[in-house]
Amino acid sequence: MEEAAMKILVFDVPAERGGALTVLHQFYQKAIEDTVNEWVFVVSTPQLEEKGHVKVINRPWVKKSWLHRLWFDYLFASRLSKQLKPDEVLSLQNILIPRIKVKQVVYMHQSLPFAEKKYKLRENHLLWVYQNLIGRLIFRSIKRADKVIVQTEWMRNQCAAMLKVQKEKIEVQAPTYSMKIEKKFEQERLLKEVLFFYPADGMDYKNHKVIFEAMKQLKKENIDQYRVVLTLSGDENKHVKALYQEARLHHLPVDFTGKLTQEQVFDYYTRSVLLFPSFIETYGLPMLEAKLHESPVIASDCLFSHEVLDGYAHAAFFNPERCDELKVLMEKYLK
């Protein structure tokens, strides 16, 4: 007996770039392939093509301010849901849509509230807000949702343990990866020029600082026959600007390339060691990409890193708060 067709209403107004946009496109592709059900996507600025069974509602004004976003979440979304009368609501926004009575599924890909490292208010007020205030909304949504989707097993375990939620309610859907790997890591290229590569944005929890401290330790021992390549321009925020000035002040062997194309990133995987000192990740896609290229990886000793890299012969782990541990691992490639 065939299942009855459903109308599925998908909310994802925060998605605009990076991992969040990737998640949106993955569910959009799933909807395109699902010709049985009707799908309606409510987004802000992303341009998704409508199909016969896939409708798209754009509301770019959501991005004007936090007040617009709050108005959307607590008034507009529930009104829209009542108008469209869906059978199921899928929120890709980490939190439930309030005041609706149909079945709700939450896709939870914000790991900050579950991270091992806890930020203090004076240390970083934005990350503190995400861990504590927005974290409470996420926790409440996970408890109330009919179903929760996460990207990794460690997130599933954290949700179940911290919130006393049954694991059966939480489904793991690892990010799909369909990119074709043309070339693998070539040891000979690394021997000619020792490169360390860290493709990451300038958020504080990406922990670029530990790399700079390790470089300064290497410099004290007159070891500088290498380059560290960062996908930062040097002016993203106060934190990155300070790192840029530190690099110039201490004459550190670091290159600020700015954003790179995927082809450029993949080329670096073929001739460099991936550094991944981040404190907080939901998945950590660069580690998977480096693994697929068979590149060496030096990663933070965190749950998310082990989920991606355990069993991988070319991986090494270090305490992300210990620059001396990172320095020792980098030194192995310099000798």
Order of alpha helices (4+ residues) and beta strands (2+ residues): beta-alpha-beta-beta-alpha-alpha-beta-beta-alpha-beta-alpha-beta-alpha-beta-alpha-beta-alpha-beta-alpha-beta-alpha-beta-alpha-beta-alpha
